[in-house]
């Protein structure tokens, strides 16, 4: 059973989830596989292996076959089946491991990765995530939804079959709380969303823009944390996937498709983390659209961060975003 523990020094919650140690790791064990042995014989995410995953939450099908599905994470960090409850523990404070932890199985095909997806695969992907954002929002015990993809072992993935994860939290993480407050304050002062202004400045600056369509802009941020980091931001007043129309999802799929085609040509199978950032459920109102802008962050894991970053929280990035932008654009 997992639990949250509160760190009084850093003023933040941490999750303890010993069950996660038991999760299978077909990426790490790959080297020990004997020649000719098919690792995906054992993959529970493949078509035909549906019985090996917990009860399906939802799926998208075409021509009678599923294209993507969402299931509870078997090795969950948090559980929806426990009561959310704060507890004293002597001097300390803890909270039951309440939350939701789901896996988005993005494709029935074991070897198909995000850079192999076509527009339709991505449209299915964002459509099913939108369904989960809308559905989990109905449970008012959730404050925040973390939606992310770990691609490759250096990015924290343990399964090679292409998937993303959704973790619903009963409170806002410290960084989101601070970020949200900052965005609100910025709006109060300027009557514009912070990210709208940053996108305007990047467009004026020009050197970091990889591409844009009528609804989204794709760029390498001026002060990127990671080498080849990219960001996709909505140009429309959208704060969450829950507000997206079909045509918004379609435009998003187009630009994400364009990005990963460029990514693969420029870098190959480089591990990355992708974070899909929606406005938190907590304090969400009609006016959230004013100050929070939907965005996606892609953080390649080419170089490892180390002690200095852990101590100072100042990343050392070896690649200027304007150079990364040029390399992405050359692939077109
Ligand atoms: Zn598989």
Boltz pocket constraint, residues with backbone or C-beta under 6 A from the ligand:
constraints:
  - pocket:
      binder: B
      contacts: [[A, 40], [A, 43], [A, 44], [A, 45], [A, 46], [A, 108], [A, 109], [A, 110], [A, 111], [A, 161]]
      max_distance: 6.0
